Amino acid sequence: MKAAQINRYGGSEAVEINKNAASPVASPGKLIVEVYAAGVNPIDWKIREGYMQQMRSLSFPIILGSDFSGLVMEAGEGVSGFKKGDEVYGQAIVLGGGSGSFAEFALVNAKAIAYKPKSVSHVEAAALPLAGVSAYQALVDHIGLSVGKKILIHGGAGGIGTFAIQLARHEGAYVAATAGTDSIKYVKDLGADEVIDYRKQSFEDLLSDYDAVFDTVGGDTYARSFKVLKKGGIIVSMLEQPREELMEKYGVNAISQFTQVTSGRLSKLAELVDRGAVKVYVDRIFPLERVGEALSYLQKGHPRGKVVLEIK
């Protein structure tokens, strides 16, 4: 099969297209999926550059990619609820026991897939798993967002931010978001009530008494975010660990989120998409052969929404 692999850590030049990669074999609790499209995420270039070595030791060659949408080809022992030909989406990341989604076929954990949303294409479905579940887990499971609550979402134009704004609006919250100058209209169109241009404005001078902050940016932005929260508020960060001194100073709770893509969350996300509550925005589509370019574009290009590889 054809697959995008690395045999060493590095930049885009380390990614190779192997037209004769070994096809995965079904095993207990896992399925073989024919990959129609694969979403591109920051975790993919971080694996390529070797940042994830401390999490799990990996052996070369490594097939990159996590998110996918495609068809079930074979179910391993102990897998129920899926049959050959079912349209599914989810994750096949090597760190989670999969074989990588930047390939024509992938081995996937049955606990990390669900039926694909019926109302969208495979390209759109492949954009959903990590970013969509990250937003859902933060806003619904951690924050418990509800009608009338006020939330600040950092990185509103990014993959996660795009879903988070829509989900927050669906839950009935008042939404403020940060974005770059050229993305303000895009973020407003997603449903944000208020958009702060982070290049020209200081959000902490404009906002106060917020119930929650969802941080996808980190660094100084994270530390400054505590100032906009009311006492008893909560900040969830995709990048930073909780800082006890800031929690005590401002009387708020802080959570560092490690996104867990589960069948349950994927099913709920698919339901929201099919109901029209959440739309998928794909910034650019690349063929598998240009995966190196796709990773570089995601890393340096500040896409609005998601980047996807079309494989079949």
Stockholm file with secondary structure:
# STOCKHOLM 1.0

chainA/1-312         MKAAQINRYGGSEAVEINKNAASPVASPGKLIVEVYAAGVNPIDWKIREGYMQQMRSLSFPIILGSDFSGLVMEAGEGVSGFKKGDEVYGQAIVLGGGSGSFAEFALVNAKAIAYKPKSVSHVEAAALPLAGVSAYQALVDHIGLSVGKKILIHGGAGGIGTFAIQLARHEGAYVAATAGTDSIKYVKDLGADEVIDYRKQSFEDLLSDYDAVFDTVGGDTYARSFKVLKKGGIIVSMLEQPREELMEKYGVNAISQFTQVTSGRLSKLAELVDRGAVKVYVDRIFPLERVGEALSYLQKGHPRGKVVLEIK
#=GR chainA/1-312 SS CCEEEESSCCSGGGEEEETTCCCCCCCTTEEEEEEEEEEECHHHHHHHHTTTTTTCCCCSSEECCCEEEEEEEEECTTCCSCCTTCEEEEECCGGGTCCCSSBSEEEEEGGGEEECCTTSCHHHHHTSHHHHHHHHIIIIIISCCCTTCEEEESSTTSHHHHHHHHHHHHTTCEEEEEECGGGHHHHHHHTCSEEEETTTCCHHHHCCSEEEEEESSCTHHHHHHGGGEEEEEEEEESSCCCCHHHHHHHTCEEEECCCCCCHHHHHHHHHHHHTTSSCCCEEEEEEGGGHHHHHHHHHHSCCSSEEEEECC
#=GC SS_cons         CCEEEESSCCSGGGEEEETTCCCCCCCTTEEEEEEEEEEECHHHHHHHHTTTTTTCCCCSSEECCCEEEEEEEEECTTCCSCCTTCEEEEECCGGGTCCCSSBSEEEEEGGGEEECCTTSCHHHHHTSHHHHHHHHIIIIIISCCCTTCEEEESSTTSHHHHHHHHHHHHTTCEEEEEECGGGHHHHHHHTCSEEEETTTCCHHHHCCSEEEEEESSCTHHHHHHGGGEEEEEEEEESSCCCCHHHHHHHTCEEEECCCCCCHHHHHHHHHHHHTTSSCCCEEEEEEGGGHHHHHHHHHHSCCSSEEEEECC
//
